[in-house]
């Protein structure tokens, strides 16, 4: 069987999305509890996200929308607040009950998100695929309703296989 370069790249992106989602799923989580959700977009769905970003007249949304449009895919990681019951006060509230009552974020969920993002981009780097973490893509995906409402923080990581890193010389 003979495969074209484009076909091989499409297969590579599809396989990469599965490996990245696995890296996120298996990244360490506080108390073994998962407050994260992963969604991947390609083709038309990815382009809908890029188009919506291009309409937001605030830096860096229009610039980042061009990167999303050129990217092969984007993986989105959403975080909901799940209080850990440690009553540590590191969130700025007296205890978990106080934080929950005032709709505060549990610091451990945010730490878990950071670890998951690091695990994701490490996997992407190992696969020799270009990427960049973008809060703008995540916010737009959240605002478009791609995640349930309880996922208040969302980050995006677009992926690109090309001769030159499309995320490098950005203006």
C-alpha positions in Angstrom: 0.0 0.0 0.0 1.2 3.5 -0.8 0.4 6.5 1.5 0.7 10.1 0.6 2.5 12.6 2.9 -0.8 14.3 3.7 -2.5 11.0 4.6 0.4 10.1 6.9 0.2 13.5 8.6 -3.5 13.1 9.1 -3.0 9.7 10.7 -0.2 11.1 12.9 -2.4 13.9 14.2 -5.2 11.5 15.0 -2.8 9.1 16.8 -1.2 12.1 18.6 -4.6 13.3 19.9 -5.2 9.9 21.5 -1.7 9.9 23.1 -2.1 13.4 24.4 -5.5 12.7 25.9 -3.9 9.6 27.6 -1.1 11.8 28.9 -3.6 14.2 30.4 -5.7 11.4 31.9 -2.7 9.7 33.5 -1.1 12.8 34.8 -1.0 12.9 38.6 -4.2 14.3 40.2 -4.7 15.5 43.8 -6.2 12.8 46.0 -6.7 10.8 42.7 -9.7 12.9 41.8 -10.1 14.1 38.3 -11.6 17.6 37.7 -10.4 17.7 34.1 -12.2 17.1 30.8 -10.6 16.8 27.3 -12.0 17.6 23.9 -10.2 17.6 20.6 -11.3 19.5 17.5 -10.3 19.1 13.9 -11.5 20.3 10.5 -14.9 22.2 10.6 -15.1 22.2 14.4 -11.6 23.6 14.7 -12.4 26.2 12.1 -15.6 27.3 13.9 -13.4 28.0 17.0 -10.9 30.0 14.9 -13.7 32.0 13.3 -15.3 32.9 16.6 -11.9 33.9 18.0 -11.3 36.2 15.0 -14.4 38.2 16.0 -13.1 39.0 19.5 -11.4 42.4 19.1 -9.0 42.0 22.0 -5.3 40.9 21.9 -4.4 38.1 21.4 -7.6 36.6 20.0 -7.4 37.7 16.4 -3.7 36.7 16.2 -4.3 33.4 17.8 -7.3 32.7 15.6 -5.0 32.6 12.6 -2.8 30.0 14.3 -5.9 27.9 15.1 -7.1 28.1 11.5 -3.7 26.9 10.2 -3.3 24.2 12.9 -4.1 20.6 12.1 -6.1 20.1 15.4 -6.6 21.5 18.8 -6.9 19.8 22.1 -8.9 21.6 24.8 -8.5 20.9 28.6 -11.3 22.1 30.9 -11.2 22.3 34.7 -14.1 22.4 37.1 -13.7 23.2 40.7 -13.8 20.1 42.9 -13.0 20.9 46.5 -10.6 18.3 48.0 -11.7 18.5 51.6 -8.2 19.3 52.8 -9.3 22.6 54.5 -5.8 24.1 53.7 -6.9 27.7 53.1 -4.5 28.1 50.2 -7.4 29.2 48.0 -7.8 32.3 50.1 -10.8 31.1 52.1 -11.1 29.8 55.6 -11.8 26.2 54.6 -13.3 24.1 51.8 -16.9 24.8 52.9 -16.3 28.6 52.9 -14.6 28.4 49.4 -17.4 26.3 48.0 -20.0 28.6 49.4 -18.3 31.6 47.8 -17.7 29.8 44.5 -13.9 29.8 45.0 -11.4 27.7 43.1 -9.6 24.9 44.8 -5.9 25.5 44.3 -5.3 21.8 43.9 -7.5 21.7 40.8 -5.4 24.5 39.3 -2.2 22.6 40.1 -3.6 19.5 38.5 -4.4 21.5 35.4 -0.9 22.8 35.2 0.6 19.3 35.6 -1.8 18.0 32.9 -0.8 20.8 30.5 2.9 20.0 31.1 2.3 16.4 30.5 0.4 17.2 27.3 3.0 19.5 25.8 5.8 17.1 26.9 4.0 14.3 24.9 3.5 16.6 22.0 7.2 17.6 22.0 8.2 13.9 22.2 6.1 13.3 19.0 7.9 16.2 17.3 4.7 18.1 16.7 4.6 21.9 17.1 2.2 23.4 19.6 1.5 26.3 21.9 -0.7 26.7 25.0 -3.4 29.3 24.4 -5.8 30.6 27.0 -7.6 32.5 24.2 -8.7 29.3 22.5 -9.8 27.8 25.8 -11.8 30.9 26.8 -13.5 31.0 23.4 -14.3 27.2 23.5 -15.8 27.7 27.0 -17.9 30.7 25.9 -19.1 28.7 22.8 -20.5 26.1 25.1 -18.1 23.3 24.1 -17.8 22.4 27.8 -20.4 22.1 30.5 -20.8 25.3 32.5 -19.0 24.0 35.6 -15.7 23.9 33.6 -14.8 27.5 34.2 -11.2 27.3 33.2 -10.3 26.0 29.7 -7.0 26.0 28.0 -6.2 25.1 24.3 -3.2 23.5 22.7 -3.2 23.7 18.9 -1.1 21.1 17.0 0.7 21.6 13.7 2.8 19.5 11.5 4.6 21.7 9.0 8.0 22.7 7.7 8.1 25.7 10.0 6.6 26.2 13.4 3.5 28.3 12.8 3.4 29.4 16.5 6.9 30.9 16.4 6.9 34.1 14.4 3.6 35.6 15.5 2.6 39.3 15.3 
